[in-house]
């Protein structure tokens, strides 16, 4: 188990390093694919999915992520003016719709992986995101000063 985690950590480090450096080429799609592959490995390892669970889990998870991506695109909060008074209302509406989406998928996830692994999924997604950002920031801080 430790060896798998160490290999995954090394792969994450290599991937984020190339992701951080790839911002000036056409590698964005390739880097995105690497990050998604790392996400799959990280979550599979964190949840300790059996082959049967993985076969049932990933289609549900991928559909959830697709719906979440559509939601983000519809709200376009990234491009929103955060000083605009209506931003707060938009952000709260987005957060509510995201929560509604999570509630919608909860029974499907619980049917496939159970409530304990669902709780692990939520925390492992956040941990993966934090680790990815930390490593990208770490690589960005080592540039010329």
DADARA-V708969 format. One record per residue. N is the residue number from 0. SS is DSSP state (helix for helix, strand for strand, loop for the rest). Layout:
[[N,SS] [N,SS]]
This chain:
[[0,loop] [1,helix] [2,helix] [3,helix] [4,helix] [5,helix] [6,helix] [7,helix] [8,helix] [9,helix] [10,helix] [11,helix] [12,helix] [13,helix] [14,helix] [15,helix] [16,helix] [17,helix] [18,helix] [19,helix] [20,helix] [21,helix] [22,helix] [23,helix] [24,loop] [25,loop] [26,loop] [27,helix] [28,helix] [29,helix] [30,helix] [31,helix] [32,helix] [33,helix] [34,helix] [35,helix] [36,helix] [37,helix] [38,helix] [39,helix] [40,helix] [41,helix] [42,helix] [43,helix] [44,helix] [45,helix] [46,helix] [47,loop] [48,loop] [49,loop] [50,helix] [51,helix] [52,helix] [53,helix] [54,helix] [55,helix] [56,helix] [57,helix] [58,helix] [59,helix] [60,helix] [61,helix] [62,helix] [63,helix] [64,helix] [65,helix] [66,helix] [67,helix] [68,helix] [69,helix] [70,helix] [71,helix] [72,helix] [73,helix] [74,helix] [75,loop] [76,helix] [77,helix] [78,helix] [79,loop] [80,loop] [81,loop] [82,loop] [83,loop] [84,loop] [85,helix] [86,helix] [87,helix] [88,helix] [89,helix] [90,helix] [91,helix] [92,helix] [93,helix] [94,helix] [95,helix] [96,helix] [97,helix] [98,helix] [99,helix] [100,helix] [101,helix] [102,helix] [103,helix] [104,helix] [105,helix] [106,helix] [107,helix] [108,helix] [109,helix] [110,helix] [111,helix] [112,helix] [113,helix] [114,helix] [115,helix] [116,helix] [117,helix] [118,helix] [119,helix] [120,helix] [121,helix] [122,helix] [123,helix] [124,helix] [125,helix] [126,helix] [127,helix] [128,helix] [129,helix] [130,helix] [131,helix] [132,helix] [133,helix] [134,helix] [135,helix] [136,helix] [137,helix] [138,helix] [139,helix] [140,helix] [141,loop] [142,loop] [143,loop] [144,loop]]
